[in-house]
Amino acid sequence: AEIFEELRRAGELVYSKKKFETLRPALEYIHENYHAERISVEKLSEICKVTPQYFHRLFLRAYGITPHNYIENLRLQYARELLGTGKCAVAEAAYSAGYENASNFTRSFRRRFGFSPTDFLSD
């Protein structure tokens, strides 16, 4: 029984590595383009040569977060870093991070961090 359990674990590791390798091109694309364009699951699945449904499911299992939320978190972290420098206003940080308007950015920022970008600037 112990041998079978060890073989099962080894099989899971190989399968997991394969999943991550399948997702690697999409992750590279996301990190290069998250602030410059709207990235769809369809585009990412094309890059990985899988169906959109399979890509979404694979990404969620591998990272514990949806592709959309992953991208949104990257954008919010980038905008927070920009705001932290004190060199740009809220709207400028929002546009630089890939948001189309400051109100959507403010809503997402508040939901993610628990306070508004303006509150963050005033701290």
N, C-alpha and C positions, 0 to 999 in steps of 0.2 A: 504493500500500500504506500509506503514512504517513497519508493522508487517511482511509482505512478504519479504521485503528487509532485515530486521534483521534476519529472518530465512535463507535467502540465504547466508548472510555473515557467519552465524554460521555453515552452511553446508560446506562452503569453508574452514573454519578453521579446521573442522574435517577432511575433505578430504586432506588438506595440511599436517596435522599431520600424516595422514596415509602414504602420499608420503614420508615424511621424515623418518618415521619408516621403510618403505620398503628399503630406501637407507642406513640406519644406518650401517648394516653389511659391505657394500661396502666401506663406508667412513672409518670405523675402519681398514679394510684391507688395504686401500690406505695409511693411516697414519702410519701403522706399516711396510709397505713394499715398499713405493715409491722409496727409495734410494737403495734397494737391488735387485729389479727385474723389468723386463718389465711387466707392468700390462695392460691387454687388456680389452676392453669392454665386450668381451665374458666371461672372467674370472669373472668380476664384476657382470655381469648379472646372472651367475650361482650361485654366492654367495647369490644374492637377490631372486633367483628363479623366474626370469622373462626373457623375450626374450631380446636379445641384442638391438633390435630396441626400445623396450619399455623402457629399462633401460636408453639408451642414451637420449631419449625424456624426460623422467621423471627427470633425472639429470639436463638437460639443463633448464627445467622449474623451478626446485627447487632452483638451484644455479646460474642460468644465465650465465653459462659457460659449455663448453663440458667437459666430464671426462678427455679427453686427456690434455686439457689446464689446468684443475685443478691440475692434477698430475705434469705437466710441471712447473706450478707456485710454487708448493711445492718444487720441486727439485731446482729451481732457487733461491728461498728464502733461502733454506738450504745451497746451495753453497755460496751465498752472505754472510751468517753468518760465514761460514768457512773462507772465504777470509777476512772478517772483523776482525777476530782474529789475522791475520798476521802470522799465524803458518803454512800455507800451500800454495803451488803454485797453479796456475790456473789448471793445469792438475790434480793435486791431488784433488782439490775441485770438479772438473768435475766428476771424477770417484767415489768419495765418495757420490755424489749426484745422482748417477745412470746413468750418461751419458757414452756412450761407447767410445767416443773420445772427445778430447778437442775442436776440430774445431766446431762440432755440438753445444757443450756447449757455446762456444764463440758467435756463431751466435744467439742462443736463448737468451743468456744474453743481447747482444746488442739490440735485438728486444724488449725485455721486459723492460730494464732499460734505454736504450738510450745511453749507453756507454759500452765499452768493459770491461771485467774483469781486464785486465791489467791497464786500466785507473782508475778503481775502486781501485786497489791496490796502485796506485801512488798518490791518493788523501790524 
